Amino acid sequence: MPKCSIKILLLFIGSVLFLGIDPAAAQIPVLIQDETFEEDAKQAIDSLYNRNPDAARDLLSGWIEQYPEHPLWILWDGMELWWNILNDLHNTEYDEHFFNVMKRADYEAGQLLKQHPDHPDALIIRAIATGYTARHHSNREEWLTAANIGRRAYQAYSRLMEVVPNLPDNDFAEGMKSYYAAYIPESYAAVRAVSWFLPDGDKQHGLEMLKSASEKGVFARPESTYFLGNILLNYEKRYEEALSYFLSLTERYPANSYYKRLYIRTLSQLNRYRDVIVFSDQLEQDGELEQNPVLKEEIYYQKGIAHYRSGEVDEALEAFQTAHQTGINLPNSSKRPIYSLSAYYAGRSSERMNLPEQAADYYQRVVESDSSRETKSRARDRLKEIRG
């Protein structure tokens, strides 16, 4: 199976978050069946997604005090780390700690399952912990490890669906399964010969289920909205619809810069360059960019593209230079795509302003970076043109 296909499957497996449950009574309390906990958990998840983990902890503090040994809190530690990771995937400083925390959460879930087989909370914790571990190994292109761990996540999730078939957020999981089971064999010829192992799929049905979950879901609502936007943007090419979902995420979680980056990328793909510039200027005026260099790098790069495509070369060069300089000070700078792309376009802008030596300097930085072959090849071509 192509790497991309494997990653899609792992993203599906790893993205099932806290599902609302109404199981039969268990000897150890099942927190998710408690309506009061459900409401607190929903608010806590919204706080976590809005990058306010302290507020989320406050909302859960009473439950943590009442059930301090519940493995859910170890998982919550991992979810807090996950957002630190997702904010900047090129920064590897949290990786080891994240893997260790999720491994411990899975272990504690296993201990609970030994005492109480099919305990819903334990199945959820195992599915999430192993799923996100697999997802992050795929981020690091550790495909075999990701596949092996992802299999454990899928097994836990499958059993959960058997134990508690009537989950209020099931539309999310069913939507992901239905869409990708149809999309993967349709899009990757190598998979078609073995597509018999996939469940029956229907892309339109999958999208409808995801839309339902994004509107009515409790715990899976944010992830449903994100994946619906991601699918519409990258696979269905329905950019305006995707934009509306990413906009809703920026409005619901205004402190989450990850969603702002998705939103401005989509504006750029739609060639809505004035909107890109307005959005960028607003973030700058709010002082948000100086507090978040990862967001600043992306915003100034997209702003530079908007000016460049609009023929505003002076403004484009200034934006690309700011993006590139910001990237220099970020972890693993030479491996960051925007670090190289901003340097390349700073070179192109410099050429158009008749500054060949400055352009050559930027192209040389691209050549010496760990960027994509295509970007480096284009930079080499421009260097040859300048130097003759």
Secondary structure, 3 states (H helix, E strand, C coil): CCHHHHHHHHHHHHCCCCCCCCCCCCCCCCHHHCHHHHHHHHHHHHHHHCCCHHHHHHHHHHHHHHCCCCCHHHHHHHHHHHHHHHHCCCCCCCHHHHHHHHHHHHHHHHHHHHHCCCCHHHHHHHHHHHHHHHHHHHHCCCHHHHHHHHHHHHHHHHHHHHHCCCCCCHHHHHHHHHHHHHHHHHHCHHHHCCHHHCCCCCHHHHHHHHHHHHHHCCCCHHHHHHHHHHHHHHCCCCHHHHHHHHHHHHHHCCCCHHHHHHHHHHHHHCCCHHHHHHHHHHHHHCCHHHHCHHHHHHHHHHHHHHHHHCCCHHHHHHHHHHHHHHHHCCCCHHHCHHHHHHHHHHHHHHHHCCCHHHHHHHHHHHHCCCCCHHHHHHHHHHHHHHHC
